[in-house]
Amino acid sequence: MTDLQFHQFTSRSDNYCVLVHSPGTGETVSIDVPEAAPVDAALSEKGWNLTHIFITHHHGDHVEGVAELKRKYGAQVTGPDNPKIEDIDIHVTGGNSFEFGGSSVDVIATPGHTLDMLNYHFPEQKVVFTGDTLFAMGCGRLFEGDAEMMWESLEKLMQLPADTAIYCGHEYTLANGKFALTVDGNNEKLKARVAEVEKLRQAGKPTLPTTLELELETNPFLRARDDGIRANLGMQDASAAEVFAEIRARKDRS
């Protein structure tokens, strides 16, 4: 296993960017590029040269800066096979694996938020980049897929090791936590987490990365089989996908 360095920083109003750097090979990848300037500044701050870009999906707040940084650094761009995304050099899909910086990267297809959504899992480092699929105490809106599709995608992520670190695309944690309390209000771990998130945000600190273990304990979108949530929703006999769909619909209305 090659040691990799992870540097998270903010972009736009609520996006997170992450640079992943291999000291051994000198390679650096940006996971999505919401806009070029913050990524460029972070590279300068760290003294790293951008060699790669991994794209999770086609939404503008994840790809807006790709063309500019590709021109400046000559970075190789990897992402989904979607004509809406320009500047892709290598198309990948779920089940593909490749190497970056001496470490393996597994591609997980997680359609739901969009149909082209890809997550990038670094199994040796126990890190996954979930784009807008899975958020801290939340999940992405269903812009292109349906609830059953998104539930199947989340189930893929739920199979990763519990100590996997999760980097998400946005700082939505506090709003997600307040909603989570409306469907899982008897969850003591959730209550404690929301209180901690409030302190972090008041101090201007990020709430990410999170861990899969923490999400399994406190994220209602991963807890569609939980008896307490099902009782709260009056859906004791419903399928997990149906419970998930109801939680997603309630969040959309909140």
Order of alpha helices (4+ residues) and beta strands (2+ residues): beta-beta-beta-alpha-beta-alpha-alpha-beta-beta-beta-beta-beta-beta-beta-beta-alpha-beta-alpha-alpha-beta-alpha-alpha-alpha
